[in-house]
């Protein structure tokens, strides 16, 4: 694992972001569909900002935390 970030989103939910060598895992107490979660993890794995929705999580904030991990 390259990095793990546990944070409370500005939108109110807890997020656990784990960045590995070739993939990204996002878990927490938020609400989203399985398809959107896969899209988010796939986009982040490719280094791109996700274009999906998570209730209770600010996608821009999630992307910022991802960038902090990969810049270490």
One Martini backbone bead per residue (centre of mass of N, CA, C, O) as a GRO file, in nm:
protein
   72
    1UNK     BB    1   0.096   0.036   0.022
    2UNK     BB    2   0.109   0.379  -0.013
    3UNK     BB    3  -0.185   0.481   0.110
    4UNK     BB    4  -0.378   0.627   0.392
    5UNK     BB    5  -0.704   0.787   0.422
    6UNK     BB    6  -0.872   0.940   0.699
    7UNK     BB    7  -1.193   1.112   0.666
    8UNK     BB    8  -1.395   1.400   0.693
    9UNK     BB    9  -1.619   1.522   0.509
   10UNK     BB   10  -1.767   1.817   0.427
   11UNK     BB   11  -2.044   1.639   0.381
   12UNK     BB   12  -2.017   1.418   0.660
   13UNK     BB   13  -1.837   1.169   0.583
   14UNK     BB   14  -1.663   0.880   0.609
   15UNK     BB   15  -1.329   0.816   0.472
   16UNK     BB   16  -1.150   0.550   0.297
   17UNK     BB   17  -0.829   0.575   0.148
   18UNK     BB   18  -0.670   0.342  -0.078
   19UNK     BB   19  -0.336   0.322  -0.206
   20UNK     BB   20  -0.200   0.145  -0.457
   21UNK     BB   21  -0.015   0.065  -0.718
   22UNK     BB   22  -0.294  -0.031  -0.916
   23UNK     BB   23  -0.506   0.075  -0.691
   24UNK     BB   24  -0.833   0.168  -0.551
   25UNK     BB   25  -0.989   0.228  -0.226
   26UNK     BB   26  -1.335   0.290  -0.120
   27UNK     BB   27  -1.452   0.372   0.206
   28UNK     BB   28  -1.751   0.391   0.427
   29UNK     BB   29  -2.051   0.597   0.539
   30UNK     BB   30  -2.164   0.607   0.259
   31UNK     BB   31  -2.363   0.679  -0.047
   32UNK     BB   32  -2.383   0.437  -0.319
   33UNK     BB   33  -2.324   0.280  -0.596
   34UNK     BB   34  -2.152   0.027  -0.730
   35UNK     BB   35  -2.092   0.166  -1.001
   36UNK     BB   36  -1.980   0.433  -0.887
   37UNK     BB   37  -1.754   0.308  -0.719
   38UNK     BB   38  -1.604   0.179  -0.956
   39UNK     BB   39  -1.560   0.442  -1.111
   40UNK     BB   40  -1.396   0.584  -0.895
   41UNK     BB   41  -1.168   0.374  -0.863
   42UNK     BB   42  -1.084   0.372  -1.163
   43UNK     BB   43  -1.018   0.671  -1.196
   44UNK     BB   44  -0.805   0.688  -0.970
   45UNK     BB   45  -0.618   0.464  -1.086
   46UNK     BB   46  -0.573   0.673  -1.347
   47UNK     BB   47  -0.565   0.981  -1.222
   48UNK     BB   48  -0.866   1.067  -1.217
   49UNK     BB   49  -1.144   1.245  -1.199
   50UNK     BB   50  -1.439   1.179  -1.088
   51UNK     BB   51  -1.777   1.107  -1.247
   52UNK     BB   52  -1.947   1.100  -0.956
   53UNK     BB   53  -2.165   0.988  -0.682
   54UNK     BB   54  -2.161   1.083  -0.327
   55UNK     BB   55  -2.326   1.066  -0.045
   56UNK     BB   56  -2.131   1.278   0.169
   57UNK     BB   57  -1.921   1.343  -0.074
   58UNK     BB   58  -1.652   1.521  -0.195
   59UNK     BB   59  -1.493   1.471  -0.486
   60UNK     BB   60  -1.269   1.685  -0.471
   61UNK     BB   61  -1.162   1.592  -0.197
   62UNK     BB   62  -1.093   1.303  -0.278
   63UNK     BB   63  -0.890   1.386  -0.500
   64UNK     BB   64  -0.696   1.540  -0.315
   65UNK     BB   65  -0.621   1.294  -0.139
   66UNK     BB   66  -0.505   1.131  -0.367
   67UNK     BB   67  -0.280   1.332  -0.448
   68UNK     BB   68  -0.133   1.317  -0.177
   69UNK     BB   69  -0.053   1.019  -0.204
   70UNK     BB   70   0.106   1.029  -0.489
   71UNK     BB   71   0.318   1.265  -0.386
   72UNK     BB   72   0.498   1.096  -0.171
   0.00000   0.00000   0.00000
